[in-house]
Amino acid sequence: MSTMILLLLLSVGNAGSQPGMAPPRHRLSCVRCCGPSEQPVSIISQRSARMSPHLQYSLPKIQPTINITILKGEKGEMGERGSPGAAGKVGEPGQRGLSGRKGQKGQPGPQGHSCKQLFAAFSVGRRKALHSSHYFQHVTFDTEFVNLYQHFNMFTGKFFCYVPGVYYFSLNVHTWNFKETYVHLMRNEEAVAILYAQPSDRSIMQSQSLMLELQEEDEVWVRMFKRERENAIYSEESDVYIIFNGHLIKPTLE
């Protein structure tokens, strides 16, 4: 009996030492590693934990990180402009800014005309009485009070328009006793206003005024108009009774 047991042991030992036979592999169990803040757990405790229906530790939380630069799309097209909003309140004026740089000197403009100033005015008078001996008689003047830029010609007794625009004119005369006074205020060859006084035993001052829109080269002057009666205007050498005035109100060039 002992001999048979010894033979069995030898056979088993020879079988395990046969060449080319790999030793039996033991089945390894998984072991959970510990984190930096956890204590090592023995294999036995891990096995008991797997065998136990209740977990003895918490699962780690996973927080994925998304790279936004990878998800950014291409730039879209500009949309249509929206309707303007309501106007806001007017703000307070800000502080005065710094003075800017002085600009460059501009080019010289075209040469002007000495007579084409944007001003015109005259005031002339007559010291001599005048009787109308013709159907129409031109009234001239011998006294110059104001004649800006010489626009009034004392020799012809006419105002020449160098500056187009709106003008104001006035005429003052003194009537003669028992004689008719009939005077036209002329623009070129057109009578635009009349100064009239009937014959009377008393002489009086008569006046007429108006505004005219003149073009360049228009002329304004005074003439007497004779009808059936004698026509006359009175004046003296020692004083001025006949006065003709005119001035520019608004030039057309503005």
C-alpha positions as CSV (number, residue, x, y, z in Angstrom):
1,M,0.0,0.0,0.0
2,S,2.8,2.4,0.9
3,T,4.6,1.4,-2.3
4,M,1.6,2.4,-4.4
5,I,1.3,5.7,-2.7
6,L,5.0,6.4,-3.4
7,L,4.6,5.6,-7.0
8,L,1.7,7.9,-7.3
9,L,3.6,10.8,-5.8
10,L,6.5,10.2,-8.2
11,S,4.3,10.1,-11.2
12,V,2.7,13.4,-10.2
13,G,6.1,15.0,-9.7
14,N,7.4,13.8,-13.0
15,A,4.3,15.2,-14.8
16,G,4.9,18.7,-13.4
17,S,8.5,18.7,-14.4
18,Q,8.1,17.6,-18.0
19,P,9.8,19.8,-20.5
20,G,7.6,22.0,-22.7
21,M,4.8,22.1,-20.2
22,A,3.9,25.6,-18.9
23,P,3.3,25.9,-15.2
24,P,-0.3,26.4,-14.3
25,R,-1.4,30.1,-14.3
26,H,-3.2,31.5,-11.3
27,R,-6.1,33.8,-12.1
28,L,-5.3,37.3,-10.9
29,S,-8.0,39.6,-9.6
30,C,-8.3,43.4,-10.4
31,V,-7.0,45.7,-7.7
32,R,-8.4,49.3,-7.4
33,C,-5.7,51.9,-7.2
34,C,-6.0,54.7,-4.7
35,G,-6.2,58.4,-5.5
36,P,-3.8,61.0,-4.1
37,S,-6.3,61.7,-1.3
38,E,-7.1,58.1,-0.5
39,Q,-5.4,55.4,1.6
40,P,-4.3,52.1,0.0
41,V,-6.8,49.3,0.3
42,S,-5.7,45.7,0.7
43,I,-6.6,43.0,-1.7
44,I,-8.7,41.3,0.8
45,S,-10.7,44.4,1.5
46,Q,-11.2,45.0,-2.2
47,R,-12.4,41.4,-2.7
48,S,-14.7,41.8,0.2
49,A,-16.0,45.0,-1.2
50,R,-16.7,43.3,-4.6
51,M,-18.5,40.6,-2.8
52,S,-20.5,43.0,-0.7
53,P,-23.7,44.4,-2.3
54,H,-22.9,47.9,-0.7
55,L,-20.1,50.1,-2.1
56,Q,-17.6,51.3,0.5
57,Y,-16.3,54.2,-1.6
58,S,-17.8,57.0,-3.9
59,L,-17.4,57.0,-7.7
60,P,-15.1,59.7,-9.1
61,K,-16.8,62.7,-10.8
62,I,-15.9,63.2,-14.4
63,Q,-16.0,66.8,-15.7
64,P,-15.2,67.0,-19.4
65,T,-13.4,70.0,-20.7
66,I,-14.6,71.4,-24.1
67,N,-12.3,73.4,-26.3
68,I,-14.5,76.3,-27.5
69,T,-12.0,77.3,-30.2
70,I,-12.7,74.0,-31.9
71,L,-16.5,74.6,-31.9
72,K,-16.3,78.3,-33.1
73,G,-17.7,78.6,-36.6
74,E,-16.9,81.0,-39.5
75,K,-17.9,84.7,-39.3
76,G,-21.3,85.3,-40.8
77,E,-22.4,88.1,-43.2
78,M,-23.5,91.5,-41.9
79,G,-27.3,91.8,-41.6
80,E,-29.5,94.6,-42.9
81,R,-29.4,98.0,-41.1
82,G,-32.3,98.3,-38.7
83,S,-34.6,101.3,-38.4
84,P,-33.3,104.3,-36.4
85,G,-34.4,104.4,-32.8
86,A,-36.0,107.3,-31.0
87,A,-34.0,110.4,-30.6
88,G,-32.6,110.8,-27.1
89,K,-32.5,113.9,-24.9
90,V,-30.0,116.6,-25.8
91,G,-27.0,116.3,-23.7
92,E,-25.0,119.0,-22.0
93,P,-22.4,120.7,-24.1
94,G,-19.0,119.3,-23.6
95,Q,-15.8,121.1,-22.9
96,R,-14.2,123.1,-25.6
97,G,-11.7,121.1,-27.5
98,L,-8.2,122.1,-28.4
99,S,-7.6,124.5,-31.3
100,G,-6.8,122.8,-34.6
101,R,-4.0,123.5,-36.8
102,K,-4.0,126.5,-39.0
103,G,-5.0,125.6,-42.6
104,Q,-3.1,126.4,-45.7
105,K,-3.6,129.7,-47.4
106,G,-6.1,129.4,-50.2
107,Q,-5.7,130.4,-53.8
108,P,-6.5,134.0,-54.7
109,G,-9.9,134.6,-56.2
110,P,-10.7,136.3,-59.5
111,Q,-10.2,140.0,-59.7
112,G,-13.3,142.0,-58.9
113,H,-14.7,145.2,-60.4
114,S,-14.1,148.4,-58.4
115,C,-17.8,149.4,-59.1
116,K,-19.3,146.1,-58.2
117,Q,-19.4,146.6,-54.4
118,L,-22.3,145.1,-52.5
119,F,-23.3,148.7,-51.5
120,A,-25.0,151.6,-53.2
121,A,-26.5,154.8,-51.9
122,F,-26.9,158.4,-53.0
123,S,-28.6,161.6,-52.0
124,V,-28.6,164.6,-54.3
125,G,-30.4,168.0,-54.3
126,R,-31.3,170.9,-56.6
127,R,-31.0,174.6,-55.5
128,K,-32.6,176.1,-58.6
129,A,-36.2,176.3,-59.4
130,L,-37.4,174.7,-62.7
131,H,-40.2,175.4,-65.1
132,S,-41.3,172.8,-67.6
133,S,-41.0,174.3,-71.1
134,H,-41.3,171.0,-72.9
135,Y,-43.8,168.1,-72.9
136,F,-41.2,166.0,-70.9
137,Q,-38.2,167.7,-69.2
138,H,-35.3,165.9,-67.5
139,V,-34.6,167.1,-63.9
140,T,-30.9,167.4,-63.1
141,F,-29.3,168.1,-59.7
142,D,-26.5,170.4,-58.6
143,T,-25.9,169.4,-55.0
144,E,-24.3,166.1,-53.9
145,F,-24.8,164.9,-50.3
146,V,-23.9,161.3,-50.7
147,N,-22.8,159.5,-53.8
148,L,-21.3,156.1,-52.8
149,Y,-18.9,154.8,-55.5
150,Q,-20.2,157.5,-57.8
151,H,-23.2,155.4,-58.9
152,F,-25.2,158.5,-59.5
153,N,-24.1,160.6,-62.5
154,M,-24.4,164.2,-61.6
155,F,-24.0,165.2,-65.2
156,T,-26.9,163.2,-66.6
157,G,-28.9,163.2,-63.4
158,K,-29.4,159.4,-63.5
159,F,-28.6,156.6,-61.0
160,F,-26.9,153.7,-62.8
161,C,-27.3,150.2,-61.3
162,Y,-24.0,148.4,-60.9
163,V,-25.3,146.1,-58.1
164,P,-28.5,144.2,-58.9
165,G,-31.0,144.0,-56.1
166,V,-33.8,145.7,-54.3
167,Y,-33.6,149.5,-53.9
168,Y,-35.5,152.2,-52.0
169,F,-36.0,155.6,-53.7
170,S,-37.6,158.8,-52.4
171,L,-38.3,162.1,-54.0
172,N,-39.1,165.4,-52.2
173,V,-40.1,168.6,-54.1
174,H,-41.6,172.0,-53.2
175,T,-44.6,173.2,-55.2
176,W,-45.0,176.7,-56.7
177,N,-47.9,179.0,-55.9
178,F,-50.7,178.8,-58.5
179,K,-48.7,176.3,-60.6
180,E,-49.2,172.6,-61.2
181,T,-46.6,170.1,-60.0
182,Y,-46.4,166.9,-62.1
183,V,-43.3,164.8,-61.8
184,H,-42.4,161.2,-62.9
185,L,-40.0,158.8,-61.2
186,M,-38.5,156.8,-64.1
187,R,-36.9,153.4,-64.5
188,N,-35.2,153.4,-67.8
189,E,-37.9,154.8,-70.1
190,E,-40.9,153.7,-67.9
191,A,-42.7,156.0,-65.4
192,V,-43.0,153.9,-62.3
193,A,-44.4,156.5,-59.9
194,I,-46.0,160.0,-60.0
195,L,-45.7,162.9,-57.7
196,Y,-48.5,165.4,-58.2
197,A,-49.9,168.6,-56.6
198,Q,-52.8,170.8,-57.9
199,P,-52.3,174.5,-58.3
200,S,-52.9,176.4,-55.0
201,D,-52.3,179.8,-53.5
202,R,-50.0,178.1,-50.9
203,S,-46.9,176.2,-51.7
204,I,-46.3,172.9,-50.0
205,M,-43.8,170.1,-49.7
206,Q,-44.7,166.9,-51.6
207,S,-43.0,163.5,-51.4
208,Q,-43.1,160.1,-53.1
209,S,-41.2,156.9,-52.3
210,L,-41.1,153.3,-53.5
211,M,-38.9,150.2,-53.8
212,L,-37.7,148.8,-57.1
213,E,-35.9,145.6,-58.0
214,L,-33.2,146.6,-60.4
215,Q,-31.1,144.6,-62.8
216,E,-27.6,145.6,-63.8
217,E,-27.4,148.7,-66.1
218,D,-30.9,149.8,-65.1
219,E,-31.2,153.6,-64.7
220,V,-33.5,155.6,-62.3
221,W,-34.1,159.3,-62.9
222,V,-36.7,162.1,-62.6
223,R,-38.6,164.0,-65.3
224,M,-41.3,166.7,-65.3
225,F,-44.5,166.2,-67.3
226,K,-46.3,169.3,-68.8
227,R,-50.0,169.3,-69.6
228,E,-52.3,172.2,-70.3
229,R,-51.2,174.2,-67.2
230,E,-47.8,175.5,-66.4
231,N,-45.7,172.9,-64.5
232,A,-42.9,174.0,-62.0
233,I,-41.0,173.0,-58.9
234,Y,-39.6,175.6,-56.5
235,S,-36.2,176.0,-54.9
236,E,-33.7,178.6,-53.8
237,E,-30.0,179.2,-54.0
238,S,-29.8,179.6,-50.2
239,D,-31.6,176.3,-49.4
240,V,-32.4,172.9,-51.0
241,Y,-36.1,172.1,-51.6
242,I,-35.7,169.3,-54.2
243,I,-34.1,166.1,-52.9
244,F,-33.7,162.7,-54.6
245,N,-32.5,159.7,-52.5
246,G,-31.8,156.0,-53.1
247,H,-30.0,153.1,-51.5
248,L,-29.6,149.4,-51.9
249,I,-31.6,147.2,-49.5
250,K,-30.7,143.7,-50.5
251,P,-28.3,142.7,-53.3
252,T,-29.2,139.8,-55.6
253,L,-25.7,138.3,-55.2
254,E,-26.3,137.3,-51.6
